[in-house]
Amino acid sequence: MAEISNLAYVGLAASDLDAWQSFAEDILGLQTGVRTPDFLSLRMDELPYRFFLEHNDRDDLSVAGWTFDTEGELEAFVADAREKGAAVTLQGKEAAQNRQVERLYSCPDPNGYTHEFSFGVERLPLTQAFRSKVLQSQFVTGDLGVGHILPLSRNADETIRFYREILKLRVSDYIRQETPNGVLDANFFHTRTGRHHSIATAQVSSPKILNHLMVQVAVMDDVGLAYDRCIQAGLHIAAELGHHPNDHMFSFYVQSPSGFNIEYGWGGLVIDDADWQVTCFTQQSDWGHKRNPQRA
Ligand SMILES: [Fe+2]
């Protein structure tokens, strides 16, 4: 079965690219790839970019970029998705060149952002190795991909069906937690390379599609150091340090210049499907992740 390898990149619509550039470089430890007045790309590793931000007042998720190992797998996946009724469109050479891939397709998500499917991503030469201003270690990427995203669902059943049947993502597990606002029902999905989840969703009413995106670092100290930089810079910590029971992530959440949160984590689980058992957890965190009220 032709399957997605991993979530290779994420596109964002952002109103303040200057704020994003310093947040990304000085707080998160990303490296600027390309910057123009209306565009900012951000690096985490040997690839030319892992995030791209286009100037737009929406301040939300715009693109989830999924990669395939081979052209054959990409084409077979697209044919299958079309057979199931998905509106997958081949993008032109210029669009593929902009994404620095060999071939590019796109398809709308039921929640108002775009999925892109590609293969043959460019790699930069050693002379342009990734350099972070602040990181002690490195980001955990490679074939585990960029990290994970949590776009919220308008209709959870429709969204979950899309992720399972069209994107052919594998179910990781569920979290169903009683909260003062009702039951939170979160659904987690992984690709065949095994990052515990590349995408998760829950039906929560919110003005934004994107609840948060997660980047992972290789050593625990880099989470603590990033937390200290956020405090020093006076940023809003949306959730304090804590530990998730399902993906084992030790992390905190900081509000980005676009309003949605960045989860900054270490220690995320990699799933081996040979012995994986899907379970349902009843709480989001083993400890911590205490939520801080939004500042006025
Ligand atoms: Fe997360």
Boltz pocket constraint, residues with backbone or C-beta under 6 A from the ligand:
constraints:
  - pocket:
      binder: B
      contacts: [[A, 148], [A, 150], [A, 212], [A, 213], [A, 214], [A, 263]]
      max_distance: 6.0
